[in-house]
Amino acid sequence: MKKVFCAVLPLLLALFACAGCFTPNIIDTPDTEYEVSLDVDPDIEATLRILVPTTDGGMEENYINALIPGFQEMFPHVTIEFDRRAISDERYVETISSVISSGNIPDLFYSNTVFYYYLISQNCIVSLEPYYAAEQALYDQTGGAEGLSLETDYYENFFDMSSYEGRRYVVPRSMDSVVTYYNKEFLQDAGISPDDERLESTEENPFTWNDLLSLCQQVSDYILSEQGRADGYSLAYALQADFDWEAVFNAIMVSYGSQAFDEDGNIAIDSPETLAMAEMLRGMYDAGRIIRPVTSGSSFANGMTAFHFSSSGPSRMATNAEIADDFDALPFPLILDEEAGLTNPAIGCGFAGWGISSTTEGTQRDLAWQFLKYMISEEGQMALINAGLATPSIRIDLAEEKQWSKGYEHINLDAWLQWSDYKVSSQFFITQDPSATFDIYSALQNFMNNLTDPTSMGSSVRSVEMCIDIAAEDLAAAVR
């Protein structure tokens, strides 16, 4: 079984990104400690190359474009170039192989909650700890007038999500937290009042998984009723959950104490905790029109599901004409049931951002840092917000002031910020060699689909025990 290699040894690579295509290390041994300078000449003439996805409708490139004018006010002779690549869970390994093989390495690598681990295995990005330390020292020396302090001004846990062996590698552009959208009109049609106490989330009355299940069952009963069919909901479902999304399934697994691997890297999916979780999810599938199948054309966006797990902000959700005026939000439901022994609820969250290439050195690396620092400055964050970034700012002040959601004050915006102590990022791959990350991810996605959409591939419905056995086999194959 593959384990994460010790940091004092080079990370060995024996991964084929595609048939006959060997993925080399970008460099042999990246520095973890290096000299930095926070004083970059404003008249420097240079070009920064930034890796951006081409598979997101231009979203990330749009964000970088929004940052360029403000950054070039600071450094007017710096040119920004884009390295545009197809980036997805299925193609990330192939993409990084292509980047490395090209020899034209970007200064900034795009990454997210899962991708960063693979970038570290390829020695593609450097630890940012030297910059964080220098910025904190400057912040302390100037009383906060210069430098930056993650602990004071930012949601530091989102920076920590890109950690490896105690070092952080990626600067997040924003904070992504899973929330529960609901269609107000749909619920009212189903006889659920806007004042229903289940549609609340306070310290005294948190929104829980049991609340969600109760609401979904009521919606399902309505969908299956003669009135529901007459009202046009015959094809509808109660919940668009996207259980194969890691931010969702990871939170559920963590809440139940279910693990893909134990702390020693041994496969641990076949456990009483996993069985309890699996039986709960299969029960949702069996209980009528609750879980929307992946293959269904019904969705929250077209008004045909009542609830939806998403990390999108309200302005992005409002672009869907069918629900533009009919949605509100709650936090991700807390899986909290003391009688069942469920006392450690989790909320899925993650990040997208950029890390500095390990081939970028000296003044060029310092310049790349200046771009990332500008990205998370107040001015940079407002530029992203004005460019359409609809999720909370990584800055505490802008997030709590709701600067990221102007015009949507009627929505429960605290849904994105509530229960911060329960927020967890995906860590199901950290005991394994990073090259196995995407196969592990695929194995867990298949597991969730087998439990919650068991006939999507035309097969007969497998028992939850069979689903767990298949998951164990897939995980073994992933790390073999």
N, C-alpha and C positions, 0 to 999 in steps of 0.2 A: 504494500500500500504506500502511495506517495505521500510524503509529508512536506511541509514548508521547509526549505533549506535554511540552514543557519546563516545569519547575515554576514558572518566573517568569511564565508565562502562565496565564490561566484555562483550566481543562479544558473544552473545548467539548463539548456534548452534542447529538447529533442521532440519538438512539436512540428508537425507538418501542417502549414496553414492550408495547403491544397495539395493535390496529388503531385508529387515530385518537386514540391517547393519547400525548401528548408528555411525556417525562420531563424536568422542569426541574432545574437546579442547586438544591440545597438552600440554598446561599448562593453568592455569586459567587467570593469569594476567602477561604478559611479561613486563619486565622493559623497560622504554624508556630512563632512565638516569642510567648509571652504570659506575663504575671505569674501566679504560682501562690502559693497559701498552703496549707501543710500543717497549719495550726492552725485548724480549723473549730470553731465554737462547739458544744459538746455539746448545748445546749438549742435549737439551730436548729429551726424549724418549717418543714418542706418536704416535697415529694413528689418521688420519683424514679420516672420511667417507664422501663421496661426492655422492649426488644423481645425476644420469645421465640417459638420455632417452635410451631406447633400440629400439625405433621406428624411429630413424633418420639415420639408416645405420651406426651407430657407430661414427657419426660426433663429438658430444660433448665429448664422451669418448676419441676420438683421440686428441682433443684439450687439455684435462686434462693431457693425457699421455705426450703431448709435453711440458707441464709445469713442470712435475715432476723432470726431471734431474736438471734443474736450481734451483728449490726450494730446492732439497735435497743437493745441494752444500751449501746452507745457513743453512739447518737443516738436517744433514746427518742421524740422527737417527729417523726421522719421516717417517712413512709408510702411503701410500695413499691406501685406500680401496674404491671400487666402490659399491654403492647401485644402482643396475640396475633395472629400472622400465619402464613399458609401459606408455608413456606420450603422450597425445593428447588432443585436445579440448574435445573430447567425454569422455575420460577416466581419466582426471586429478583428478576429485573429488574422484573417486574410488581409484586411485593410492595413493593420500594423505591419504585417510582413511586406506589403507593397511599399509602405512608407520607408521602411528600413532599407529595402532592396534598392529603392530609387537613389539613395545617397543624398537626396535633397531633404534633409530632416527639418521639420518645422521647429520654431523656437518654443511654441506653446502647443501642447497636446490636449485635445478635448477628451474629457473623461466623465464618468458618472459613478454611481454607488458600486457597481460591479466591475466596470472596465478598469478602474484604477489598479486593481490587484494584478491584472495581466500586464499593464504597463510597467509595474514595478518588476515583475518577473523577467521582462525583456530589458531591464535596466534603462528604460526609455526616459524616465523622469527622475529628478533629484529631490531629495528631502528639502523641504522649505524651512526647516528649523533655524538655520543660520539667519534667514531674513526675519522670521518672527522674533527671534531673540534681539536682533539689532533694532527692529522697530519698537519693541517694548522698552528697550534701554533708552532710546531717543524720547519716547513718550514720557518715561519717568523723569528724564533730565529736564524736559521742557514743560512739565506740568500738564501734559496733554495737548500742548500747542502744536507739536509735530509728532511724527511717528504714528503708530497705531497700537492699540491694546485689544487683543481678541477677548480677553476676560472682561474688560470694562464695557466695550461698545458693540460687541457682536454676539450672535448665538454660537458660542464656541464649539458646541457639540457637533455642529455641521462641518466645521473644519476638521474635527477629530475623526469624522467618518472615513477620511482617506488615510488613516494611520496604518503603518506597518512597523512592528517592533518599536513602538513608541515614537515614531517620526511621522509627520504629516506631509502629504505630497501634492495635494490639489487645493486650489482656492475656489470655493463654491461661488457661483454668481448669484444664487438665491437659495432660499430654504423651501424644500418641497415636503409637504405633509399631506397624508391621505385624509380626506374628509368624506362625509356622507351627504351627498346632494339628495334632495327630495323634491318631487313635483307636487306643488301645493294643490293644483286643480285636480290632479289624479287622486290625491288623498281625500279631498273633499268629496269627490264623486264616490269614493269608497266608504264614505260615512265617517271619516276621521277628521275631527275638528282641529283647526289651527292651534287651539288652546289645549289640545291633548297633552297631558303631562309627560307622555313618552317622547314628545318632540321638544324636550328641554335638555339642557346639559349644564348643571351647576354643581358646585361642591357638594351640596346636600342631595341633589337629584341628578347624578351623572347619566348620560345616555349610554345604555349598556347593550350588549349583544342580545340579551333576552328581550329588551325593548324592541330592538330591530326585528327579531324573529316574530314577536307578537304582532307588530305592525305589518310585516310581510304576509303573515298568515291571514290577517284580515283583508289585505289587498287581494291575495290569491283567491280567497273565498268569493270576493266581489267579482273578480275576473271570470270565475267559473259560473257565476250566477246568471240567470236570465237577464237581469238588469245590466250587468256588466257587458254582456254580449250586445244588448240593445244600445248601450252607450258607446259602442265601437272599440271595446277593449278585448275582443276575442283572441287577438294575437299577442296580447301584452303579458308581461311578467312583473313580478314585484321588485326584483333586484338584479341590476347589472353589476355584478361583483368583480368580474375579471380575476378570478381566483388564481389564474396562472401568472399574474403580475407579482413579481417578487416582493414589492412593498406591501401587498395584501397578504400573500401566503406566509411571508416571514413573520408578520405581526401575529397571525393566528397561531402559527407553530410556536412562537416564543411564549404566547399567552398560555398555551396548553402544556408547555414544557417539552414539546416534541422537538427532536434534533435529527438532522441528517447524519451527523457524526458527533462522537463524544469528544472530550478535550484532548484525548490521545489520538484522534483521527480515525477511530474505529467506527464502522457503520452502526448507527444507533436508531435507525428509523423504525425498527420493529420493537416497539415499546408500548406499555399500557397507555402512556400519554398520547402517543400517535394514534392508537386505536380509539381512544375517547374522542379525539379531534375528528378522526375519519368518520366515526359513527354519527357525530353531530352534523358534519357536512353532507353525508349521504342522507341523513334524515331531512335536511332542507330540500334535497333533490326529490325525495319521495313525497313531499308534503304539498303537492299541487303545482301551482304556477309561480313558485317562489324564485328559483334560480333561472336566469336567462341563459340559454345555451349559447356557446360561442358562435355557433353557426346561424343563430337567429338574426333576422333583419330588424327585429324590434330592439330599440335602444332608448336610453334616457334622452338622447338628443332629439329623437323624433317623437317623444312623448309617450312611448310605449313601455317604459319601465318607471316604477314609482321612486326607486332609490338607486343610487349609483355611487360607487367608491371612485374617487378621483383626486388628483392633486392639483388640477387646473384651477386657476382663479376665476372669480365670477365674471369678469369681463370677457374671458374666453368662452365660458359656458353660455353667455348671453348671445353669442354669435349664432346659436342654433335657434332659428325663428320659431319653431314649435313650442319652445319652453322659455323663450326670452324673458317673459314677464311672470313666470309661474314657478320659479325655483327658490329654494332657500337651502341652508346647509347646517349640519351638525358635525361635531368631531367624529372620527372613526369610533365605532361603538366599543366600549371597554368590555373585554371578556372577563367578567368579574362575577364570581359565584362562589362564595365561601363554602357553602354546603357541598359543592362539587370539587372543592380544593383548588379553585381557580382564583388565585389571589395576586397574580403578577401580570396585569394587563399590559398590552403593548400596542403602540400605534406606529404604523409604517411610515417611514420618511426616507429621504435621500437627498442627493445633490447632483447638480451638473456643474462643471467648471473646467478649469485648465491647470495643467502642471507644466513646469519648465523642463525643456528637453535637457537630458544629461550631456548632450553634445554642445549645448550653448554655454559659453564660459565667459568669465571676466566681465567687461563692460557690457557686452551683449546680454549676458544673463542678468546683470543689474537693470538693464533697460526692460527686459521681459518682466522682471519683478515690478518695475514702475507701472507697467500696463496693468498687471493684476491688482496692484495697490489702488490704482485709479478706479478699476472696476468695482471695488468694494468701498470706495469713498462715498460720501454723501452725494457729491455731484455725479459720480459714475452710476450709483444706484438709481438716482433720479432719471438719468439718461436712459437706463434700461427700462424703468417704469414707464417713461414717456414713449418708449418704443414698443410697448405692449406687454412687458413682463408682468404677468398677472398673479404671480405668487408672492408671498411675503418677502420683503427685503431681508438680507442676511444681517443688516444693521438693526439693532434693537429699537432705536429711536424711530426710524422710518416704518418699521413693521407695526409698532404699537400705535403710531399716529395714523395708521391705515393709509399711508401715502400710496400704497400699491393698489388701492381699490377705490379711488375717488369715483363718486357717482353710484356706489353700491352700498351706501351706508344702511340701507334697508335690509341688507343681507346680514346674517349672523357671521360677521367677519372674525369673531373670536374663535370660530370653529377651527381655523388654521393655527391658532396660537395656543389653544387650550391644552392642558395635560402634557406640558413639555417634558415632565419627568418620565413619562411613559413612552417617549418616542425612541424607536430603535431603527438602526439601519441593518441591512442584510449582512450577516456574518457566517452564513452556512458553508462558506468555502474556505475559511481562513486556516483550517488545519491541514489543508491539502496543497499539493503543488499548484501554483497559480495556473499552469497550463490546463488543468482539469476543470477550471471554473465554469466554463460554458457548458460542458457536458454534465456537470453537477446541476447547474441551473435547468438544463433541459430535462433531466431526470425528475426534478421536483415539479416542474411545470406539467409533465406527463402524469405525475402522481395526482396533482390537483385536478387535472382534467378527467382522469379516470374516476375520481370520487364525485365530481360535481357535474360532469357532462359525459356520462359513461357510454352513451350510444353515439357519440359524435363521429366515430370512425366506423359505424355500422356494426360494431361487435355487440354481443350480448352483454348484459350488465354483469360486471364482475363484483363479487363480494368485497367488502372493505378489507378483509384479510388477504384476498388475492391482490388487491391494489397495493397493499403494503409489501407483499412478497415481491411484486414486480418492481416497486420502487427500490427495494433493497438490491435486487439484481442489477437495475440500471445504475445505481450509485456505485456498485462494485465495478461495473464495466467502465464507469467514468474515471475512476482513480486507479485502474489496473495499470 
